[in-house]
């Protein structure tokens, strides 16, 4: 497990060039910023996986290539918040 900066928020930008599971098929959407709860890097791959809570309050490990940064918020404690 690799720990991240506290309060890192990400948005979905799903790509076909990244491994499954695909976030849009797994309870995530493009209109929400998701708090990164952690990151995992399995030894058998060069990809890293963010640990996130989706819109159904399920915990998922999704490849980092499906996400882009939104920002840091040390005051925000929510698992997710709407964008725009």
PDB file of N, CA, C and O in Angstrom:
ATOM      1  N   UNK A   1       0.850  -1.178   0.000  1.00  0.00           N
ATOM      2  CA  UNK A   1       0.000   0.000   0.000  1.00  0.00           C
ATOM      3  C   UNK A   1       0.891   1.235   0.000  1.00  0.00           C
ATOM      4  O   UNK A   1       1.884   1.305   0.725  1.00  0.00           O
ATOM      5  N   UNK A   2       0.527   2.181  -0.806  1.00  0.00           N
ATOM      6  CA  UNK A   2       1.197   3.471  -0.843  1.00  0.00           C
ATOM      7  C   UNK A   2       0.185   4.504  -0.375  1.00  0.00           C
ATOM      8  O   UNK A   2      -0.913   4.584  -0.925  1.00  0.00           O
ATOM      9  N   UNK A   3       0.528   5.278   0.611  1.00  0.00           N
ATOM     10  CA  UNK A   3      -0.397   6.320   1.077  1.00  0.00           C
ATOM     11  C   UNK A   3      -0.186   7.585   0.272  1.00  0.00           C
ATOM     12  O   UNK A   3       0.920   7.872  -0.187  1.00  0.00           O
ATOM     13  N   UNK A   4      -1.253   8.330   0.108  1.00  0.00           N
ATOM     14  CA  UNK A   4      -1.229   9.537  -0.701  1.00  0.00           C
ATOM     15  C   UNK A   4      -1.397  10.772   0.156  1.00  0.00           C
ATOM     16  O   UNK A   4      -1.688  10.698   1.349  1.00  0.00           O
ATOM     17  N   UNK A   5      -1.206  11.897  -0.480  1.00  0.00           N
ATOM     18  CA  UNK A   5      -1.509  13.178   0.132  1.00  0.00           C
ATOM     19  C   UNK A   5      -2.956  13.163   0.643  1.00  0.00           C
ATOM     20  O   UNK A   5      -3.866  12.760  -0.081  1.00  0.00           O
ATOM     21  N   UNK A   6      -3.162  13.593   1.863  1.00  0.00           N
ATOM     22  CA  UNK A   6      -4.518  13.647   2.410  1.00  0.00           C
ATOM     23  C   UNK A   6      -5.362  14.639   1.633  1.00  0.00           C
ATOM     24  O   UNK A   6      -4.921  15.755   1.357  1.00  0.00           O
ATOM     25  N   UNK A   7      -6.572  14.236   1.280  1.00  0.00           N
ATOM     26  CA  UNK A   7      -7.490  15.146   0.604  1.00  0.00           C
ATOM     27  C   UNK A   7      -7.295  15.245  -0.896  1.00  0.00           C
ATOM     28  O   UNK A   7      -7.727  16.231  -1.494  1.00  0.00           O
ATOM     29  N   UNK A   8      -6.648  14.246  -1.544  1.00  0.00           N
ATOM     30  CA  UNK A   8      -6.485  14.239  -2.988  1.00  0.00           C
ATOM     31  C   UNK A   8      -7.802  13.819  -3.634  1.00  0.00           C
ATOM     32  O   UNK A   8      -8.336  12.752  -3.332  1.00  0.00           O
ATOM     33  N   UNK A   9      -8.327  14.669  -4.529  1.00  0.00           N
ATOM     34  CA  UNK A   9      -9.573  14.371  -5.245  1.00  0.00           C
ATOM     35  C   UNK A   9      -9.296  14.189  -6.721  1.00  0.00           C
ATOM     36  O   UNK A   9      -8.478  14.895  -7.310  1.00  0.00           O
ATOM     37  N   UNK A  10     -10.002  13.216  -7.317  1.00  0.00           N
ATOM     38  CA  UNK A  10      -9.799  12.814  -8.704  1.00  0.00           C
ATOM     39  C   UNK A  10     -11.115  12.813  -9.461  1.00  0.00           C
ATOM     40  O   UNK A  10     -12.185  12.648  -8.876  1.00  0.00           O
ATOM     41  N   UNK A  11     -11.019  13.002 -10.782  1.00  0.00           N
ATOM     42  CA  UNK A  11     -12.194  12.885 -11.638  1.00  0.00           C
ATOM     43  C   UNK A  11     -11.945  11.758 -12.635  1.00  0.00           C
ATOM     44  O   UNK A  11     -10.801  11.455 -12.973  1.00  0.00           O
ATOM     45  N   UNK A  12     -13.026  11.144 -13.097  1.00  0.00           N
ATOM     46  CA  UNK A  12     -12.933  10.028 -14.036  1.00  0.00           C
ATOM     47  C   UNK A  12     -12.687  10.550 -15.448  1.00  0.00           C
ATOM     48  O   UNK A  12     -13.367  11.462 -15.919  1.00  0.00           O
ATOM     49  N   UNK A  13     -11.708   9.954 -16.105  1.00  0.00           N
ATOM     50  CA  UNK A  13     -11.480  10.132 -17.533  1.00  0.00           C
ATOM     51  C   UNK A  13     -11.131   8.751 -18.078  1.00  0.00           C
ATOM     52  O   UNK A  13      -9.970   8.420 -18.315  1.00  0.00           O
ATOM     53  N   UNK A  14     -12.184   7.963 -18.266  1.00  0.00           N
ATOM     54  CA  UNK A  14     -12.006   6.567 -18.657  1.00  0.00           C
ATOM     55  C   UNK A  14     -11.331   6.444 -20.015  1.00  0.00           C
ATOM     56  O   UNK A  14     -11.630   7.199 -20.940  1.00  0.00           O
ATOM     57  N   UNK A  15     -10.423   5.491 -20.125  1.00  0.00           N
ATOM     58  CA  UNK A  15      -9.709   5.240 -21.371  1.00  0.00           C
ATOM     59  C   UNK A  15      -9.715   3.755 -21.689  1.00  0.00           C
ATOM     60  O   UNK A  15      -9.690   2.918 -20.787  1.00  0.00           O
ATOM     61  N   UNK A  16      -9.749   3.430 -22.984  1.00  0.00           N
ATOM     62  CA  UNK A  16      -9.689   2.030 -23.417  1.00  0.00           C
ATOM     63  C   UNK A  16      -8.287   1.452 -23.264  1.00  0.00           C
ATOM     64  O   UNK A  16      -8.111   0.235 -23.326  1.00  0.00           O
ATOM     65  N   UNK A  17      -7.289   2.308 -23.064  1.00  0.00           N
ATOM     66  CA  UNK A  17      -5.893   1.869 -22.980  1.00  0.00           C
ATOM     67  C   UNK A  17      -5.465   1.507 -21.562  1.00  0.00           C
ATOM     68  O   UNK A  17      -4.279   1.294 -21.309  1.00  0.00           O
ATOM     69  N   UNK A  18      -6.408   1.436 -20.647  1.00  0.00           N
ATOM     70  CA  UNK A  18      -6.099   1.076 -19.262  1.00  0.00           C
ATOM     71  C   UNK A  18      -6.849  -0.205 -18.902  1.00  0.00           C
ATOM     72  O   UNK A  18      -7.892  -0.496 -19.487  1.00  0.00           O
ATOM     73  N   UNK A  19      -6.333  -0.961 -17.954  1.00  0.00           N
ATOM     74  CA  UNK A  19      -6.973  -2.230 -17.603  1.00  0.00           C
ATOM     75  C   UNK A  19      -8.324  -2.053 -16.923  1.00  0.00           C
ATOM     76  O   UNK A  19      -8.633  -1.000 -16.367  1.00  0.00           O
ATOM     77  N   UNK A  20      -9.108  -3.105 -16.985  1.00  0.00           N
ATOM     78  CA  UNK A  20     -10.385  -3.168 -16.275  1.00  0.00           C
ATOM     79  C   UNK A  20     -10.096  -3.372 -14.796  1.00  0.00           C
ATOM     80  O   UNK A  20      -9.013  -3.833 -14.436  1.00  0.00           O
ATOM     81  N   UNK A  21     -11.040  -3.040 -13.944  1.00  0.00           N
ATOM     82  CA  UNK A  21     -12.402  -2.610 -14.225  1.00  0.00           C
ATOM     83  C   UNK A  21     -12.452  -1.160 -14.703  1.00  0.00           C
ATOM     84  O   UNK A  21     -11.647  -0.323 -14.293  1.00  0.00           O
ATOM     85  N   UNK A  22     -13.412  -0.887 -15.574  1.00  0.00           N
ATOM     86  CA  UNK A  22     -13.630   0.464 -16.044  1.00  0.00           C
ATOM     87  C   UNK A  22     -14.496   1.209 -15.036  1.00  0.00           C
ATOM     88  O   UNK A  22     -15.511   0.675 -14.590  1.00  0.00           O
ATOM     89  N   UNK A  23     -14.119   2.425 -14.669  1.00  0.00           N
ATOM     90  CA  UNK A  23     -14.858   3.142 -13.627  1.00  0.00           C
ATOM     91  C   UNK A  23     -16.316   3.426 -13.981  1.00  0.00           C
ATOM     92  O   UNK A  23     -17.181   3.359 -13.107  1.00  0.00           O
ATOM     93  N   UNK A  24     -16.607   3.741 -15.247  1.00  0.00           N
ATOM     94  CA  UNK A  24     -17.984   4.067 -15.615  1.00  0.00           C
ATOM     95  C   UNK A  24     -18.888   2.841 -15.596  1.00  0.00           C
ATOM     96  O   UNK A  24     -20.110   2.979 -15.555  1.00  0.00           O
ATOM     97  N   UNK A  25     -18.308   1.648 -15.626  1.00  0.00           N
ATOM     98  CA  UNK A  25     -19.067   0.397 -15.503  1.00  0.00           C
ATOM     99  C   UNK A  25     -19.111  -0.084 -14.055  1.00  0.00           C
ATOM    100  O   UNK A  25     -19.712  -1.117 -13.760  1.00  0.00           O
ATOM    101  N   UNK A  26     -18.479   0.659 -13.156  1.00  0.00           N
ATOM    102  CA  UNK A  26     -18.311   0.204 -11.769  1.00  0.00           C
ATOM    103  C   UNK A  26     -18.881   1.170 -10.738  1.00  0.00           C
ATOM    104  O   UNK A  26     -18.447   1.176  -9.586  1.00  0.00           O
ATOM    105  N   UNK A  27     -19.849   1.986 -11.144  1.00  0.00           N
ATOM    106  CA  UNK A  27     -20.528   2.851 -10.185  1.00  0.00           C
ATOM    107  C   UNK A  27     -19.944   4.238 -10.016  1.00  0.00           C
ATOM    108  O   UNK A  27     -20.317   4.951  -9.085  1.00  0.00           O
ATOM    109  N   UNK A  28     -19.031   4.641 -10.898  1.00  0.00           N
ATOM    110  CA  UNK A  28     -18.466   5.989 -10.879  1.00  0.00           C
ATOM    111  C   UNK A  28     -19.082   6.793 -12.020  1.00  0.00           C
ATOM    112  O   UNK A  28     -19.677   6.214 -12.929  1.00  0.00           O
ATOM    113  N   UNK A  29     -18.948   8.120 -11.988  1.00  0.00           N
ATOM    114  CA  UNK A  29     -19.449   8.959 -13.066  1.00  0.00           C
ATOM    115  C   UNK A  29     -18.479  10.108 -13.314  1.00  0.00           C
ATOM    116  O   UNK A  29     -17.572  10.342 -12.517  1.00  0.00           O
ATOM    117  N   UNK A  30     -18.671  10.816 -14.411  1.00  0.00           N
ATOM    118  CA  UNK A  30     -17.748  11.879 -14.806  1.00  0.00           C
ATOM    119  C   UNK A  30     -18.078  13.232 -14.173  1.00  0.00           C
ATOM    120  O   UNK A  30     -17.329  14.192 -14.360  1.00  0.00           O
ATOM    121  N   UNK A  31     -19.170  13.327 -13.438  1.00  0.00           N
ATOM    122  CA  UNK A  31     -19.593  14.595 -12.835  1.00  0.00           C
ATOM    123  C   UNK A  31     -19.275  14.693 -11.356  1.00  0.00           C
ATOM    124  O   UNK A  31     -19.806  15.559 -10.661  1.00  0.00           O
ATOM    125  N   UNK A  32     -18.414  13.812 -10.869  1.00  0.00           N
ATOM    126  CA  UNK A  32     -18.101  13.744  -9.443  1.00  0.00           C
ATOM    127  C   UNK A  32     -16.592  13.708  -9.237  1.00  0.00           C
ATOM    128  O   UNK A  32     -15.861  13.095 -10.014  1.00  0.00           O
ATOM    129  N   UNK A  33     -16.140  14.371  -8.184  1.00  0.00           N
ATOM    130  CA  UNK A  33     -14.744  14.265  -7.741  1.00  0.00           C
ATOM    131  C   UNK A  33     -14.705  13.226  -6.625  1.00  0.00           C
ATOM    132  O   UNK A  33     -15.504  13.287  -5.690  1.00  0.00           O
ATOM    133  N   UNK A  34     -13.793  12.289  -6.717  1.00  0.00           N
ATOM    134  CA  UNK A  34     -13.677  11.184  -5.762  1.00  0.00           C
ATOM    135  C   UNK A  34     -12.405  11.328  -4.940  1.00  0.00           C
ATOM    136  O   UNK A  34     -11.333  11.618  -5.471  1.00  0.00           O
ATOM    137  N   UNK A  35     -12.540  11.124  -3.652  1.00  0.00           N
ATOM    138  CA  UNK A  35     -11.386  11.201  -2.760  1.00  0.00           C
ATOM    139  C   UNK A  35     -10.568   9.916  -2.868  1.00  0.00           C
ATOM    140  O   UNK A  35     -11.116   8.822  -2.732  1.00  0.00           O
ATOM    141  N   UNK A  36      -9.275  10.038  -3.107  1.00  0.00           N
ATOM    142  CA  UNK A  36      -8.382   8.880  -3.130  1.00  0.00           C
ATOM    143  C   UNK A  36      -8.149   8.435  -1.691  1.00  0.00           C
ATOM    144  O   UNK A  36      -7.592   9.178  -0.884  1.00  0.00           O
ATOM    145  N   UNK A  37      -8.578   7.224  -1.379  1.00  0.00           N
ATOM    146  CA  UNK A  37      -8.416   6.684  -0.039  1.00  0.00           C
ATOM    147  C   UNK A  37      -7.051   6.031   0.146  1.00  0.00           C
ATOM    148  O   UNK A  37      -6.593   5.824   1.269  1.00  0.00           O
ATOM    149  N   UNK A  38      -6.417   5.715  -0.965  1.00  0.00           N
ATOM    150  CA  UNK A  38      -5.093   5.102  -0.942  1.00  0.00           C
ATOM    151  C   UNK A  38      -4.701   4.704  -2.344  1.00  0.00           C
ATOM    152  O   UNK A  38      -5.417   4.976  -3.307  1.00  0.00           O
ATOM    153  N   UNK A  39      -3.558   4.059  -2.449  1.00  0.00           N
ATOM    154  CA  UNK A  39      -3.080   3.567  -3.736  1.00  0.00           C
ATOM    155  C   UNK A  39      -2.384   2.238  -3.501  1.00  0.00           C
ATOM    156  O   UNK A  39      -1.710   2.042  -2.490  1.00  0.00           O
ATOM    157  N   UNK A  40      -2.558   1.324  -4.453  1.00  0.00           N
ATOM    158  CA  UNK A  40      -1.961  -0.001  -4.370  1.00  0.00           C
ATOM    159  C   UNK A  40      -1.197  -0.272  -5.655  1.00  0.00           C
ATOM    160  O   UNK A  40      -1.680   0.048  -6.741  1.00  0.00           O
ATOM    161  N   UNK A  41      -0.020  -0.851  -5.547  1.00  0.00           N
ATOM    162  CA  UNK A  41       0.786  -1.188  -6.710  1.00  0.00           C
ATOM    163  C   UNK A  41       1.155  -2.662  -6.621  1.00  0.00           C
ATOM    164  O   UNK A  41       2.100  -3.023  -5.920  1.00  0.00           O
ATOM    165  N   UNK A  42       0.407  -3.526  -7.335  1.00  0.00           N
ATOM    166  CA  UNK A  42       0.744  -4.944  -7.294  1.00  0.00           C
ATOM    167  C   UNK A  42       2.097  -5.204  -7.961  1.00  0.00           C
ATOM    168  O   UNK A  42       2.452  -4.528  -8.927  1.00  0.00           O
ATOM    169  N   UNK A  43       2.823  -6.145  -7.469  1.00  0.00           N
ATOM    170  CA  UNK A  43       4.174  -6.402  -7.973  1.00  0.00           C
ATOM    171  C   UNK A  43       4.178  -6.954  -9.389  1.00  0.00           C
ATOM    172  O   UNK A  43       5.191  -6.857 -10.082  1.00  0.00           O
ATOM    173  N   UNK A  44       3.064  -7.534  -9.834  1.00  0.00           N
ATOM    174  CA  UNK A  44       3.034  -8.149 -11.160  1.00  0.00           C
ATOM    175  C   UNK A  44       2.716  -7.171 -12.291  1.00  0.00           C
ATOM    176  O   UNK A  44       2.653  -7.580 -13.450  1.00  0.00           O
ATOM    177  N   UNK A  45       2.516  -5.891 -11.982  1.00  0.00           N
ATOM    178  CA  UNK A  45       2.193  -4.905 -13.015  1.00  0.00           C
ATOM    179  C   UNK A  45       2.901  -3.582 -12.730  1.00  0.00           C
ATOM    180  O   UNK A  45       3.298  -3.302 -11.599  1.00  0.00           O
ATOM    181  N   UNK A  46       3.047  -2.787 -13.767  1.00  0.00           N
ATOM    182  CA  UNK A  46       3.625  -1.459 -13.565  1.00  0.00           C
ATOM    183  C   UNK A  46       2.552  -0.421 -13.273  1.00  0.00           C
ATOM    184  O   UNK A  46       2.872   0.734 -12.991  1.00  0.00           O
ATOM    185  N   UNK A  47       1.268  -0.821 -13.336  1.00  0.00           N
ATOM    186  CA  UNK A  47       0.169   0.092 -13.044  1.00  0.00           C
ATOM    187  C   UNK A  47      -0.050   0.213 -11.539  1.00  0.00           C
ATOM    188  O   UNK A  47       0.228  -0.708 -10.771  1.00  0.00           O
ATOM    189  N   UNK A  48      -0.548   1.361 -11.152  1.00  0.00           N
ATOM    190  CA  UNK A  48      -0.972   1.579  -9.770  1.00  0.00           C
ATOM    191  C   UNK A  48      -2.489   1.688  -9.771  1.00  0.00           C
ATOM    192  O   UNK A  48      -3.090   2.061 -10.779  1.00  0.00           O
ATOM    193  N   UNK A  49      -3.102   1.364  -8.650  1.00  0.00           N
ATOM    194  CA  UNK A  49      -4.558   1.374  -8.531  1.00  0.00           C
ATOM    195  C   UNK A  49      -4.983   2.263  -7.376  1.00  0.00           C
ATOM    196  O   UNK A  49      -4.552   2.075  -6.239  1.00  0.00           O
ATOM    197  N   UNK A  50      -5.847   3.247  -7.686  1.00  0.00           N
ATOM    198  CA  UNK A  50      -6.421   4.072  -6.631  1.00  0.00           C
ATOM    199  C   UNK A  50      -7.495   3.276  -5.902  1.00  0.00           C
ATOM    200  O   UNK A  50      -8.208   2.477  -6.507  1.00  0.00           O
ATOM    201  N   UNK A  51      -7.600   3.499  -4.611  1.00  0.00           N
ATOM    202  CA  UNK A  51      -8.658   2.919  -3.801  1.00  0.00           C
ATOM    203  C   UNK A  51      -9.673   4.033  -3.585  1.00  0.00           C
ATOM    204  O   UNK A  51      -9.355   5.073  -3.008  1.00  0.00           O
ATOM    205  N   UNK A  52     -10.915   3.803  -4.060  1.00  0.00           N
ATOM    206  CA  UNK A  52     -11.944   4.844  -4.066  1.00  0.00           C
ATOM    207  C   UNK A  52     -13.282   4.256  -3.647  1.00  0.00           C
ATOM    208  O   UNK A  52     -13.513   3.054  -3.772  1.00  0.00           O
ATOM    209  N   UNK A  53     -14.157   5.115  -3.152  1.00  0.00           N
ATOM    210  CA  UNK A  53     -15.533   4.742  -2.846  1.00  0.00           C
ATOM    211  C   UNK A  53     -16.427   5.270  -3.962  1.00  0.00           C
ATOM    212  O   UNK A  53     -16.433   6.471  -4.234  1.00  0.00           O
ATOM    213  N   UNK A  54     -17.191   4.375  -4.619  1.00  0.00           N
ATOM    214  CA  UNK A  54     -18.026   4.799  -5.741  1.00  0.00           C
ATOM    215  C   UNK A  54     -19.359   5.387  -5.252  1.00  0.00           C
ATOM    216  O   UNK A  54     -19.555   5.586  -4.053  1.00  0.00           O
ATOM    217  N   UNK A  55     -20.263   5.660  -6.190  1.00  0.00           N
ATOM    218  CA  UNK A  55     -21.554   6.277  -5.865  1.00  0.00           C
ATOM    219  C   UNK A  55     -22.480   5.346  -5.090  1.00  0.00           C
ATOM    220  O   UNK A  55     -23.468   5.804  -4.516  1.00  0.00           O
ATOM    221  N   UNK A  56     -22.182   4.057  -5.062  1.00  0.00           N
ATOM    222  CA  UNK A  56     -22.974   3.075  -4.306  1.00  0.00           C
ATOM    223  C   UNK A  56     -22.310   2.728  -2.971  1.00  0.00           C
ATOM    224  O   UNK A  56     -22.695   1.762  -2.313  1.00  0.00           O
ATOM    225  N   UNK A  57     -21.300   3.532  -2.569  1.00  0.00           N
ATOM    226  CA  UNK A  57     -20.550   3.318  -1.329  1.00  0.00           C
ATOM    227  C   UNK A  57     -19.795   1.994  -1.307  1.00  0.00           C
ATOM    228  O   UNK A  57     -19.586   1.415  -0.241  1.00  0.00           O
ATOM    229  N   UNK A  58     -19.383   1.512  -2.485  1.00  0.00           N
ATOM    230  CA  UNK A  58     -18.555   0.328  -2.598  1.00  0.00           C
ATOM    231  C   UNK A  58     -17.094   0.770  -2.736  1.00  0.00           C
ATOM    232  O   UNK A  58     -16.815   1.824  -3.306  1.00  0.00           O
ATOM    233  N   UNK A  59     -16.178  -0.026  -2.222  1.00  0.00           N
ATOM    234  CA  UNK A  59     -14.752   0.267  -2.350  1.00  0.00           C
ATOM    235  C   UNK A  59     -14.214  -0.470  -3.578  1.00  0.00           C
ATOM    236  O   UNK A  59     -14.422  -1.673  -3.738  1.00  0.00           O
ATOM    237  N   UNK A  60     -13.512   0.279  -4.448  1.00  0.00           N
ATOM    238  CA  UNK A  60     -12.959  -0.282  -5.670  1.00  0.00           C
ATOM    239  C   UNK A  60     -11.478   0.075  -5.793  1.00  0.00           C
ATOM    240  O   UNK A  60     -11.025   1.107  -5.298  1.00  0.00           O
ATOM    241  N   UNK A  61     -10.744  -0.804  -6.464  1.00  0.00           N
ATOM    242  CA  UNK A  61      -9.367  -0.559  -6.879  1.00  0.00           C
ATOM    243  C   UNK A  61      -9.434  -0.335  -8.391  1.00  0.00           C
ATOM    244  O   UNK A  61      -9.711  -1.269  -9.144  1.00  0.00           O
ATOM    245  N   UNK A  62      -9.180   0.907  -8.842  1.00  0.00           N
ATOM    246  CA  UNK A  62      -9.283   1.259 -10.252  1.00  0.00           C
ATOM    247  C   UNK A  62      -7.931   1.813 -10.715  1.00  0.00           C
ATOM    248  O   UNK A  62      -7.298   2.597 -10.010  1.00  0.00           O
ATOM    249  N   UNK A  63      -7.504   1.398 -11.900  1.00  0.00           N
ATOM    250  CA  UNK A  63      -6.214   1.814 -12.450  1.00  0.00           C
ATOM    251  C   UNK A  63      -6.094   3.341 -12.490  1.00  0.00           C
ATOM    252  O   UNK A  63      -7.035   4.042 -12.861  1.00  0.00           O
ATOM    253  N   UNK A  64      -4.938   3.829 -12.106  1.00  0.00           N
ATOM    254  CA  UNK A  64      -4.699   5.275 -12.057  1.00  0.00           C
ATOM    255  C   UNK A  64      -4.840   5.942 -13.415  1.00  0.00           C
ATOM    256  O   UNK A  64      -5.085   7.147 -13.473  1.00  0.00           O
ATOM    257  N   UNK A  65      -4.692   5.202 -14.511  1.00  0.00           N
ATOM    258  CA  UNK A  65      -4.780   5.809 -15.837  1.00  0.00           C
ATOM    259  C   UNK A  65      -6.195   6.273 -16.191  1.00  0.00           C
ATOM    260  O   UNK A  65      -6.375   7.003 -17.166  1.00  0.00           O
ATOM    261  N   UNK A  66      -7.203   5.859 -15.412  1.00  0.00           N
ATOM    262  CA  UNK A  66      -8.592   6.276 -15.642  1.00  0.00           C
ATOM    263  C   UNK A  66      -8.943   7.583 -14.927  1.00  0.00           C
ATOM    264  O   UNK A  66     -10.083   8.039 -15.023  1.00  0.00           O
ATOM    265  N   UNK A  67      -7.998   8.194 -14.218  1.00  0.00           N
ATOM    266  CA  UNK A  67      -8.310   9.363 -13.397  1.00  0.00           C
ATOM    267  C   UNK A  67      -7.379  10.532 -13.680  1.00  0.00           C
ATOM    268  O   UNK A  67      -6.243  10.351 -14.120  1.00  0.00           O
ATOM    269  N   UNK A  68      -7.879  11.728 -13.419  1.00  0.00           N
ATOM    270  CA  UNK A  68      -7.108  12.971 -13.492  1.00  0.00           C
ATOM    271  C   UNK A  68      -7.321  13.713 -12.178  1.00  0.00           C
ATOM    272  O   UNK A  68      -8.358  13.559 -11.533  1.00  0.00           O
ATOM    273  N   UNK A  69      -6.351  14.508 -11.790  1.00  0.00           N
ATOM    274  CA  UNK A  69      -6.456  15.234 -10.527  1.00  0.00           C
ATOM    275  C   UNK A  69      -7.460  16.381 -10.615  1.00  0.00           C
ATOM    276  O   UNK A  69      -7.603  17.032 -11.651  1.00  0.00           O
ATOM    277  N   UNK A  70      -8.146  16.607  -9.507  1.00  0.00           N
ATOM    278  CA  UNK A  70      -9.049  17.748  -9.355  1.00  0.00           C
ATOM    279  C   UNK A  70      -8.401  18.757  -8.423  1.00  0.00           C
ATOM    280  O   UNK A  70      -8.390  19.955  -8.704  1.00  0.00           O
ATOM    281  N   UNK A  71      -7.862  18.269  -7.315  1.00  0.00           N
ATOM    282  CA  UNK A  71      -7.198  19.165  -6.379  1.00  0.00           C
ATOM    283  C   UNK A  71      -7.029  18.527  -5.014  1.00  0.00           C
ATOM    284  O   UNK A  71      -7.398  17.374  -4.790  1.00  0.00           O
ATOM    285  N   UNK A  72      -6.467  19.302  -4.121  1.00  0.00           N
ATOM    286  CA  UNK A  72      -6.272  18.898  -2.729  1.00  0.00           C
ATOM    287  C   UNK A  72      -7.185  19.725  -1.850  1.00  0.00           C
ATOM    288  O   UNK A  72      -7.351  20.926  -2.067  1.00  0.00           O
ATOM    289  N   UNK A  73      -7.773  19.084  -0.861  1.00  0.00           N
ATOM    290  CA  UNK A  73      -8.613  19.802   0.081  1.00  0.00           C
ATOM    291  C   UNK A  73      -8.426  19.207   1.465  1.00  0.00           C
ATOM    292  O   UNK A  73      -8.975  18.149   1.770  1.00  0.00           O
ATOM    293  N   UNK A  74      -7.660  19.878   2.294  1.00  0.00           N
ATOM    294  CA  UNK A  74      -7.439  19.380   3.655  1.00  0.00           C
ATOM    295  C   UNK A  74      -8.670  19.587   4.532  1.00  0.00           C
ATOM    296  O   UNK A  74      -8.808  18.932   5.565  1.00  0.00           O
ATOM    297  N   UNK A  75      -9.572  20.494   4.131  1.00  0.00           N
ATOM    298  CA  UNK A  75     -10.797  20.740   4.901  1.00  0.00           C
ATOM    299  C   UNK A  75     -11.905  19.762   4.558  1.00  0.00           C
ATOM    300  O   UNK A  75     -12.736  19.447   5.410  1.00  0.00           O
ATOM    301  N   UNK A  76     -11.931  19.280   3.332  1.00  0.00           N
ATOM    302  CA  UNK A  76     -12.992  18.384   2.860  1.00  0.00           C
ATOM    303  C   UNK A  76     -12.760  16.973   3.385  1.00  0.00           C
ATOM    304  O   UNK A  76     -11.640  16.465   3.329  1.00  0.00           O
ATOM    305  N   UNK A  77     -13.811  16.340   3.893  1.00  0.00           N
ATOM    306  CA  UNK A  77     -13.710  14.969   4.411  1.00  0.00           C
ATOM    307  C   UNK A  77     -14.628  14.004   3.683  1.00  0.00           C
ATOM    308  O   UNK A  77     -14.613  12.809   3.979  1.00  0.00           O
ATOM    309  N   UNK A  78     -15.430  14.488   2.734  1.00  0.00           N
ATOM    310  CA  UNK A  78     -16.382  13.639   2.013  1.00  0.00           C
ATOM    311  C   UNK A  78     -15.653  12.692   1.068  1.00  0.00           C
ATOM    312  O   UNK A  78     -14.572  13.010   0.572  1.00  0.00           O
ATOM    313  N   UNK A  79     -16.250  11.525   0.821  1.00  0.00           N
ATOM    314  CA  UNK A  79     -15.689  10.574  -0.140  1.00  0.00           C
ATOM    315  C   UNK A  79     -15.784  11.103  -1.566  1.00  0.00           C
ATOM    316  O   UNK A  79     -14.974  10.740  -2.419  1.00  0.00           O
ATOM    317  N   UNK A  80     -16.773  11.963  -1.829  1.00  0.00           N
ATOM    318  CA  UNK A  80     -16.974  12.498  -3.170  1.00  0.00           C
ATOM    319  C   UNK A  80     -17.790  13.776  -3.103  1.00  0.00           C
ATOM    320  O   UNK A  80     -18.523  14.011  -2.142  1.00  0.00           O
ATOM    321  N   UNK A  81     -17.655  14.599  -4.134  1.00  0.00           N
ATOM    322  CA  UNK A  81     -18.491  15.796  -4.237  1.00  0.00           C
ATOM    323  C   UNK A  81     -18.742  16.123  -5.703  1.00  0.00           C
ATOM    324  O   UNK A  81     -17.921  15.787  -6.557  1.00  0.00           O
ATOM    325  N   UNK A  82     -19.864  16.773  -6.009  1.00  0.00           N
ATOM    326  CA  UNK A  82     -20.189  17.072  -7.411  1.00  0.00           C
ATOM    327  C   UNK A  82     -19.236  18.095  -7.997  1.00  0.00           C
ATOM    328  O   UNK A  82     -18.785  19.011  -7.310  1.00  0.00           O
ATOM    329  N   UNK A  83     -18.938  17.926  -9.275  1.00  0.00           N
ATOM    330  CA  UNK A  83     -18.105  18.884 -10.004  1.00  0.00           C
ATOM    331  C   UNK A  83     -18.993  19.909 -10.693  1.00  0.00           C
ATOM    332  O   UNK A  83     -20.115  19.612 -11.103  1.00  0.00           O
ATOM    333  N   UNK A  84     -18.471  21.109 -10.809  1.00  0.00           N
ATOM    334  CA  UNK A  84     -19.064  22.183 -11.577  1.00  0.00           C
ATOM    335  C   UNK A  84     -20.385  22.607 -11.153  1.00  0.00           C
ATOM    336  O   UNK A  84     -20.964  23.515 -11.750  1.00  0.00           O
TER     337      UNK A  84
END
